[in-house]
Amino acid sequence: MSQSIEKAQQELNKHGYLDLEVDPTLDLFEEIEKLKKEKNAIILAHYYQEGDIQDIADYIGDSLGLSQKAASTDADIIVFAGVHFMAETAKILSPSKKVLLPDLKAGCSLAESCPPHLFRKFKEKYPEHVVVSYINCTAELKTLTDIVCTSTNAVHIIESIPKDKEIIFAPDRNLGKYLVKKTGRDMILWDGACMVHEIFSHEKIVKLQMRHPEAKLIAHPECEAHILEIADYIGSTSGLLKYTMESGFDEFIVATEAGIIHQMEKKSPDKKFYPAPPNNTCACNDCPHMKRNTMEKLYLCMKHELPEIHLSDQLIKEARASIDRMMEISAKAGL
């Protein structure tokens, strides 16, 4: 092992990311583009990443869609600018490719709210129930799941399950409550949630609506019920983006992670977007996990090809089964 790689590995072990000095005079956009070509790598950026990372990415989108896109390419290396469970999903769908995550500590409050060892015991109480898990969960939780779903296809997945079958839904209780209301199915819900989507203030949103009476409130279904009840449109992150592009409205209050507004402004530069205010003194709704990724970490990650996501063949096989089941159901419905 070369000294530079050994040093990088030591820094990675200490910090979860490569805490090495980056020459401040470097044009990181130019250097990252060079590395992409040299290493036959692609960069995936979730909508919640900082604007510069979205701009340098080859593909921008929701977690599953990005992983599916990466699997269809001939890239040797997938760099996922997102959080840990997303990089795991990319590895599950592209087991022969090297998958990198700029910061291993870029976790997810929702995924971490459902520890697999506790969920396994919870599941044992309901042996006849079908387990449906939101894609925003760990690879290990996917192995305990019959069918995964996305916020886009969740309603259809639930409705595809025979009515005589009982359902456990994990890990997001807010999305679960929304699905109960939409489908009429009485599901057992795991008590997990996303820290960002639980922080929106009903009172502050109403005040913002009073200041901008023409603005439509659009919300992600991970938000709490009292926010969804006053929303003009509810949809996945990509669904919210599409709605702002295709609807005839010109102003929007956006109740999801504020990173998506970068794409909304790029796609609809003549429209106005206001981040829904949180129930604290912060002026924004950034996910601290998503924002652990930086251009500097992205550059170092690609240069040293670290940190890398490793999953056992058995884990990949078992986790993929729940994703494949979702894809089968979606394909039959033409989704």
Rosetta blueprint (number, residue, H / E / L):
1 M L
2 S L
3 Q H
4 S H
5 I H
6 E H
7 K H
8 A H
9 Q H
10 Q H
11 E H
12 L H
13 N H
14 K H
15 H H
16 G L
17 Y L
18 L L
19 D L
20 L L
21 E L
22 V L
23 D L
24 P L
25 T L
26 L L
27 D L
28 L H
29 F H
30 E H
31 E H
32 I H
33 E H
34 K H
35 L H
36 K H
37 K H
38 E H
39 K H
40 N L
41 A E
42 I E
43 I E
44 L E
45 A E
46 H E
47 Y L
48 Y L
49 Q L
50 E L
51 G H
52 D H
53 I H
54 Q H
55 D H
56 I H
57 A L
58 D L
59 Y E
60 I E
61 G E
62 D L
63 S H
64 L H
65 G H
66 L H
67 S H
68 Q H
69 K H
70 A H
71 A H
72 S L
73 T L
74 D L
75 A L
76 D L
77 I E
78 I E
79 V E
80 F E
81 A E
82 G L
83 V L
84 H H
85 F H
86 M H
87 A H
88 E H
89 T H
90 A H
91 K H
92 I H
93 L H
94 S L
95 P L
96 S L
97 K L
98 K E
99 V E
100 L E
101 L L
102 P L
103 D L
104 L L
105 K L
106 A L
107 G L
108 C L
109 S H
110 L H
111 A H
112 E H
113 S L
114 C L
115 P L
116 P H
117 H H
118 L H
119 F H
120 R H
121 K H
122 F H
123 K H
124 E H
125 K L
126 Y L
127 P L
128 E L
129 H L
130 V E
131 V E
132 V E
133 S E
134 Y E
135 I L
136 N L
137 C L
138 T L
139 A H
140 E H
141 L H
142 K H
143 T H
144 L L
145 T L
146 D L
147 I E
148 V E
149 C E
150 T L
151 S L
152 T L
153 N L
154 A H
155 V H
156 H H
157 I H
158 I H
159 E H
160 S H
161 I L
162 P L
163 K L
164 D L
165 K L
166 E L
167 I E
168 I E
169 F E
170 A E
171 P L
172 D E
173 R H
174 N H
175 L H
176 G H
177 K H
178 Y H
179 L H
180 V H
181 K H
182 K H
183 T H
184 G L
185 R L
186 D L
187 M L
188 I E
189 L E
190 W L
191 D L
192 G E
193 A L
194 C L
195 M L
196 V L
197 H L
198 E L
199 I L
200 F E
201 S L
202 H H
203 E H
204 K H
205 I H
206 V H
207 K H
208 L H
209 Q H
210 M H
211 R H
212 H L
213 P L
214 E L
215 A L
216 K E
217 L E
218 I E
219 A E
220 H L
221 P L
222 E L
223 C L
224 E L
225 A H
226 H H
227 I H
228 L H
229 E L
230 I L
231 A L
232 D L
233 Y E
234 I E
235 G L
236 S L
237 T H
238 S H
239 G H
240 L H
241 L H
242 K H
243 Y H
244 T H
245 M H
246 E H
247 S L
248 G L
249 F L
250 D L
251 E E
252 F E
253 I E
254 V E
255 A E
256 T L
257 E L
258 A L
259 G L
260 I H
261 I H
262 H H
263 Q H
264 M H
265 E H
266 K H
267 K H
268 S L
269 P L
270 D L
271 K L
272 K E
273 F E
274 Y E
275 P E
276 A L
277 P L
278 P E
279 N L
280 N L
281 T L
282 C L
283 A L
284 C L
285 N L
286 D L
287 C L
288 P L
289 H L
290 M H
291 K H
292 R H
293 N L
294 T L
295 M H
296 E H
297 K H
298 L H
299 Y H
300 L H
301 C H
302 M H
303 K H
304 H H
305 E L
306 L L
307 P L
308 E E
309 I L
310 H L
311 L L
312 S L
313 D H
314 Q H
315 L H
316 I H
317 K H
318 E H
319 A H
320 R H
321 A H
322 S H
323 I H
324 D H
325 R H
326 M H
327 M H
328 E H
329 I H
330 S H
331 A H
332 K H
333 A L
334 G L
335 L L
